[in-house]
């Protein structure tokens, strides 16, 4: 690169950085090395998978490195599921696989060949909201809404886990049988994998409790009628 280049007062900082980057790249590799490197790169083999997402079957040809989150967002245009931390720490990407909640950002799509996946778009039935969705609206369980899809999917799984009597870290009596009692500490512990940066936790706890109590009331009424 000619020395006069850097003495030119009309050169902008951006142009200078770009020129330095290009010069460094050309100096680092001998002639023809870049082309040889590209030619030696292994070709990616795609695999065929079938997934059932929100009660619809999808037959796909995918790079085996594609995550379930990217499959949903990039291949199926289901953008309700959010990419937050991309490290499995915030819960924004939570979906249900065969009824169990997982972090889709950490999960390879090929691992779920043949499985049933439910995202936030699949919670409602036609024009009828899932009970937890209605409860989130009633109890202001969200503010900006970015984490809400993951919160909702996690809450759906939580309610099913409680119905089956699964214990949590804060459950006092793990020998107790029957549905779990969802106290505020229980709900907070069971939802602790989902972060809300807006701080709508009190509304989320209230919504989960309301949905749980509504489901319990409906079950009780059904048993009484029988």
Secondary structure, 3 states (H helix, E strand, C coil): CCCHHHHCCCCCHHHHHHHHHHHHHHHHCCCCHHHHHHHHCCCCCEEEEEEEECCEEEEEEEECCCEHHHHHHHHCCCCCCCCCCCCCCCCCCEEEECCEEEEHHHCEHHHHCCCEEECHHHCCECCECCHHHHHHHHCCCCCCCCCHHHHHHHHHHHHHHHHHCCCCCCCCCCCCCCCCCCCHHHHHHHCCCCCCCCCCHHHHHHHHHHHHHHHHHHHHHHHHHC
